[in-house]
Amino acid sequence: MSKELKGRAMRSGTGGKFAVERVAARIGVAALRIALGAVFIWFGWPKLFAGLSPAEPLVVMTTEKLTFGLVTGDMARITVAVLELAVGISLIIGWLPRATVVVLLAHMAGTVAPLVLFPDLTWSAVGVGTMEGQYILKNVVIVAGALVLLGHAPRRGDEQRGEAPQTITQYHSSVWPEREKSYASR
């Protein structure tokens, strides 16, 4: 940032932040929650219908293996589909945020299982994923996003215990109340 722009930003009381940074701080966590929810719905919906999801064979094989053959075939596919849809919808509407993220993280543990259970399908060489392997490995981004959400999820009784605010907006309001007033006047 140039000296002139920085000086103007500082004089305006924004602490050097431009409008886009203020908006990002205000809506970033909600945007992440909704985006992750949309991804879960996007990947879960096709699994409801036999043959529609390209991940179906791997999902079924993994579920069968992880449940020791108790959940097989269509039941495995539909179970994973319903789980993914439930997580996606819960994320989007913000229902039970902590529990939803815990379920999401448990599901992610299951999604990485094929890397170990079926290395011939997920690795083409040491450290080089096949298309299926890359599909699984991208979940590291979902896990990172889930950890952010978990860190910002409200907890029961936070206000009564006087604990730290759970959102950026609450944090800024409590630390810099005069800045919050200046934002509201814009």
Phi and psi in degrees as a GROMACS rama.xvg file:
@    title "Ramachandran Plot"
@    xaxis  label "Phi"
@    yaxis  label "Psi"
@TYPE xy
-68.6606  159.855  SER-2
-59.8001  -40.89  LYS-3
-63.3103  -46.7762  GLU-4
-64.2498  -41.9725  LEU-5
-63.4567  -43.0098  LYS-6
-60.2325  -44.1516  GLY-7
-63.272  -41.5927  ARG-8
-64.4038  -41.8498  ALA-9
-66.3452  -41.9342  MET-10
-66.1595  -27.9505  ARG-11
-78.825  -2.47708  SER-12
83.0172  13.6382  GLY-13
-94.2973  0.0439337  THR-14
66.3248  28.3599  GLY-15
87.6829  0.923044  GLY-16
-90.8365  137.784  LYS-17
-87.4277  169.831  PHE-18
-56.2283  -41.1609  ALA-19
-63.3854  -35.1075  VAL-20
-70.228  -37.8291  GLU-21
-65.75  -41.701  ARG-22
-65.1434  -43.327  VAL-23
-60.7732  -41.8296  ALA-24
-64.6547  -34.1363  ALA-25
-77.2448  -37.1793  ARG-26
-117.574  -2.69123  ILE-27
-56.7848  -46.2555  GLY-28
-67.8322  -41.475  VAL-29
-64.5013  -40.4446  ALA-30
-63.3871  -40.7802  ALA-31
-62.8685  -44.2895  LEU-32
-61.2373  -44.8513  ARG-33
-69.2589  -40.9488  ILE-34
-63.1893  -44.5086  ALA-35
-63.3845  -39.9255  LEU-36
-60.6381  -42.7546  GLY-37
-63.5962  -39.5566  ALA-38
-63.7235  -42.5804  VAL-39
-64.1024  -39.8393  PHE-40
-66.7021  -42.7625  ILE-41
-58.7228  -42.1651  TRP-42
-83.675  -26.385  PHE-43
-79.7996  -39.8441  GLY-44
-54.5833  -49.7594  TRP-45
-62.5157  -25.9656  PRO-46
-70.109  -15.3209  LYS-47
-68.1078  -22.9761  LEU-48
-116.334  122.662  PHE-49
-54.8573  130.762  ALA-50
83.4258  -3.0801  GLY-51
-87.2466  -32.903  LEU-52
-91.3755  128.976  SER-53
-66.4528  -18.2104  PRO-54
-87.5919  -3.62912  ALA-55
-52.1854  -51.0937  GLU-56
-58.6086  -42.5378  PRO-57
-68.7518  -38.9674  LEU-58
-61.2552  -47.2144  VAL-59
-64.9496  -47.7741  VAL-60
-60.2596  -43.0291  MET-61
-66.7201  -45.7893  THR-62
-62.3354  -42.765  THR-63
-59.2546  -44.6697  GLU-64
-67.5426  -44.2705  LYS-65
-70.5859  -25.4913  LEU-66
-99.42  11.8451  THR-67
54.7504  37.4402  PHE-68
81.7282  5.74409  GLY-69
-75.5403  -33.7952  LEU-70
-116.243  115.345  VAL-71
-130.949  166.51  THR-72
49.2038  -131.175  GLY-73
-60.0917  -35.774  ASP-74
-62.7978  -39.0092  MET-75
-64.0808  -47.326  ALA-76
-60.5916  -47.5986  ARG-77
-69.5002  -37.4762  ILE-78
-60.2941  -46.6948  THR-79
-65.3207  -40.161  VAL-80
-60.445  -48.0661  ALA-81
-64.3598  -40.9103  VAL-82
-60.001  -48.7432  LEU-83
-64.3573  -40.5309  GLU-84
-65.5096  -41.6011  LEU-85
-63.0257  -43.0854  ALA-86
-63.4026  -45.953  VAL-87
-60.6748  -47.6386  GLY-88
-65.0574  -42.6988  ILE-89
-62.1557  -39.9922  SER-90
-63.7962  -46.1664  LEU-91
-64.408  -43.5296  ILE-92
-87.3589  -7.29987  ILE-93
75.3489  26.3183  GLY-94
-83.8044  127.53  TRP-95
45.6395  62.862  LEU-96
-58.5912  -42.323  PRO-97
-67.8795  -45.9996  ARG-98
-63.2971  -40.2781  ALA-99
-61.4158  -43.8163  THR-100
-68.3559  -35.7593  VAL-101
-64.0197  -43.5479  VAL-102
-63.007  -42.413  VAL-103
-57.972  -47.0422  LEU-104
-65.2369  -37.7202  LEU-105
-63.9658  -41.6269  ALA-106
-61.9444  -40.4872  HIS-107
-61.9148  -34.7054  MET-108
-60.8935  -40.1962  ALA-109
-68.7751  -32.6762  GLY-110
-72.8062  -24.3015  THR-111
-86.7437  -10.9401  VAL-112
-54.4316  -38.3419  ALA-113
-60.277  -23.474  PRO-114
-61.2598  -30.1662  LEU-115
-98.9553  -42.4547  VAL-116
-71.0524  -35.416  LEU-117
-131.649  63.1781  PHE-118
-61.5075  -29.6617  PRO-119
-67.0811  -25.5984  ASP-120
-90.6911  -21.9744  LEU-121
-110.333  -14.1075  THR-122
-126.384  132.835  TRP-123
-97.2295  -22.4027  SER-124
-160.437  172.581  ALA-125
-60.0691  119.69  VAL-126
77.3662  4.45237  GLY-127
-118.615  111.349  VAL-128
-79.3333  146.012  GLY-129
-72.4112  -177.759  THR-130
-57.6353  -42.5259  MET-131
-64.7428  -41.6623  GLU-132
-62.2891  -42.0956  GLY-133
-66.1235  -37.195  GLN-134
-57.7126  -38.6979  TYR-135
-77.9552  -43.4156  ILE-136
-64.0455  -26.5548  LEU-137
-65.8667  -13.9006  LYS-138
-65.231  -13.3264  ASN-139
-60.3659  -32.9575  VAL-140
-69.4148  -40.3211  VAL-141
-64.0124  -41.6706  ILE-142
-62.6294  -44.4593  VAL-143
-60.862  -43.9696  ALA-144
-62.7096  -40.3254  GLY-145
-63.8173  -37.4159  ALA-146
-65.3949  -38.1775  LEU-147
-61.6971  -46.4502  VAL-148
-61.5862  -42.0801  LEU-149
-62.2296  -39.0733  LEU-150
-67.3155  -21.7746  GLY-151
-108.432  1.83593  HIS-152
-71.9163  134.158  ALA-153
-66.7373  145.361  PRO-154
-112.68  146.834  ARG-155
-60.9195  131.93  ARG-156
84.0308  5.60861  GLY-157
-56.9944  -43.601  ASP-158
-66.5557  -39.2895  GLU-159
-66.2497  -35.3414  GLN-160
-85.2337  -7.80088  ARG-161
69.612  29.5863  GLY-162
-78.266  172.727  GLU-163
-60.3387  145.086  ALA-164
-60.6266  150.736  PRO-165
-99.2025  -7.33122  GLN-166
-124.096  157.513  THR-167
-59.2513  -42.9262  ILE-168
-62.1543  -44.5546  THR-169
-62.3239  -39.7513  GLN-170
-63.0234  -50.1259  TYR-171
-62.2405  -38.1073  HIS-172
-64.2511  -38.3406  SER-173
-79.0951  -31.0684  SER-174
-88.1451  -40.3921  VAL-175
-126.77  67.7226  TRP-176
-59.7543  -34.2388  PRO-177
-66.9714  -33.1903  GLU-178
-67.2535  -40.5808  ARG-179
-60.1554  -38.7841  GLU-180
-64.8341  -39.8253  LYS-181
-68.2026  -32.7738  SER-182
-66.0323  -41.5813  TYR-183
-65.2965  -29.0318  ALA-184
-79.9469  -5.69009  SER-185
